[in-house]
């Protein structure tokens, strides 16, 4: 039995989870976004009886299906990796975290699996109404699935509705409503799903633009652009709104993440928001007095407004969070990281004392230890932290990811507005430049989504569960070489499947919709 | 509250058992894949087989995922101990299912990079390896696994991991225990028997029908050899019993036989299940125009496996015994979620009959039109 956890094991386990999650998130947004768009198109077919909309919906469904399969494959690995690579985590919070996963399986996965089969194979076998219902239920199932997994993820960022039971040595759920309806969960769900809708909309506009450039399937392309542009604009505006809500929640619950997102080392009142900035590579420590930026453009007071809804509010920086001593909202002074580590170690020692006292049947000692544990439990995870600097996430990674996400979010709003206006004026089909712009915007949707997840996950390091469990205490006891081996197996395998996925998509797009004439989109007999 | 808690623990073990039983039944998809080239002799026949199982594979996949999720939620100590410890077995099982998930959709599509034959080979690998590995993993519920659980370890700042594996092979050693492999092979041949019955029911093709009937006899014999050997071993072996007064785990002769005898309802379920499987097979062999064998054998499979799961966990039995440290063995009581969580989850489980109802409805709606050569040629969405 090894005495200390190998640091490289933690890094490789994190890398493996990140790899799987990032691959998974390449496919899920399209399922969520394109699923709604094709359902809208089929609804139009159902209401009008126009075969053109049936063929159009079927074409997008074909692309949906190619993407759907690989999304399922990566999702399977992701679910089981909680157990395979994060076994301590699975016990420590499984009582809370497992429930959303099980509910996801019962309520969402079966809905998806059942009705996706009807959606693909049910044409002509079931009634139009049942088919349409199945299409909506497929995307409904996918969205409900997203809801529960995002509730679970939000709980890791903001653990609520639980208490620690020293007898079972785990956290136990005491308030399901607090877990399911926490403000972090609601914002996270809305922000993430809406951003997925944007990916779906960009995908449709981009592929449709390719047809316009090639002068093929013009009617189908323009009709698809119209649906996707309206859908994308609504989604992107709502994403902006929920993004603001998410950022506010981060400011309240994860101030270190917010400081990293903004590269804010020294807090102040009335802090500006960095619009664009280049970070200084010479800055290597939070307290080295080196200016963190080579260049930046700030919007005055905006970070204070976003974080506290008050232009003059104080926002702590990384140094403040490590050193403590700044005033909290309740008037107390913030603890330093070192003080939190001490209290965390006190909580862990109290747990050991409690277990021993119970074994020895010493009720007085058990009661004293339990009280000490409860008094210090909110810092429990800090007890596993050896050095305060471990509490600082990668600032450059978080900063750039956040700003890429925000800038692209703004770009998408502009793109959808322009696309919608040009479609309305009947000029989208003639102007090559907007078609090219729309076509090459496709990867940007994916980059934006990935960047968002990097902010959410890398920005909260070292915490697997905020303040309660750092990654070094959440791990499975495996050899590093085992995790390295599976990492590369997954990497090679997922990359091959991604190339295959893109290859099949490209072929399917080149072939075009079945049953529609290539030049004028009349129905082929 | 204590009695309600115990009831909820038993209830959730029942649901886990039911999910496990449904999963074994749905492995007919894997069984069908494993015979892709032996039953399908030309491209059209292979296409019919792929489209037949291809419209059901997601049920198997989803049941596996839900089985994992439900285990996580209701018995998190099993989830953390087994998945984190028997790492290689679970990773292999997952990889088997990953290659399956894309293969149906990709195999016949242009631009699929690896070629049609590769994806069909993936389906065959999944068809053979998944039932054997899952059966082998389930057999550890009776034969034990090499793990240790020490909750105090959480207070060790250097090494706070509570569940550890006692061998460096991380689960692979289970495949070298004959009785584990025996159940794995029984599940594998059962999945093939079920697949043959499913094809008889689902595909309208004279050649496939005749070949499935011919194949049914050797597959049934092989299934019965391994299944009966395992059941005989199970009934005669010493089992991992739990003393309800002090939660101590100890070895008890003929524990699983006693479990059946002390729980007559489970015994009846087991016997009904075995009879159902045999009726499904024998009737299909005797009356070659009869196509309902899959339903009898399917229900029989669910009942039989359900009974086996129940005797693994109910009646004061350690369902995941530790060979490395007997007292680390997992029981329903020491590994389950809290009272509150089980209660919340139980409310959610009320929806399960509704889920089963819409699955049945959708399945039936699609299966009203049987698969034939014209159907797979004309359907734009066929695999």
Interface residues (C-beta under 8 A of the other chain):
Chain A: X1 X2 X3 X4 X5 X58 X61 X62 X65 X66 X68 X69 X70 X72 X73 X74 X75 X76 X77 X79 X80 X82 X83 X84 X85 X86 X87 X88 X89 X90 X91 X92 X94 X95 X96 X97 X98 X99 X101 X102 X103 X104 X105 X106 X107 X109 X110 X111 X112 X113 X114 X115 X116 X117 X118 X120 X121 X122 X123 X125 X126 X130 X134 X165 X168 X169 X170 X172 X173 X174 X176 X345 X348 X349 X351 X352 X355 X383 X384 X473 X475 X476 X477 X478 X479 X482 X486 X489 X493 X496 X497 X499 X500 X501 X503 X504 X505 X506 X507 X508 X511 X514
Chain B: X55 X56 X58 X59 X61 X62 X64 X65 X66 X68 X69 X70 X72 X73 X74 X76 X77 X79 X80 X81 X82 X83 X84 X85 X87 X88 X90 X91 X94 X95 X97 X98 X99 X101 X102 X104 X105 X106 X109 X110 X111 X112 X113 X114 X151 X152 X154 X155 X157 X158 X159 X160 X161 X162 X163 X164 X165 X168 X170 X337 X338 X340 X341 X344 X345 X348 X349 X351 X352 X355 X358 X359 X362 X363 X365 X366 X368 X369 X379 X380 X381 X382
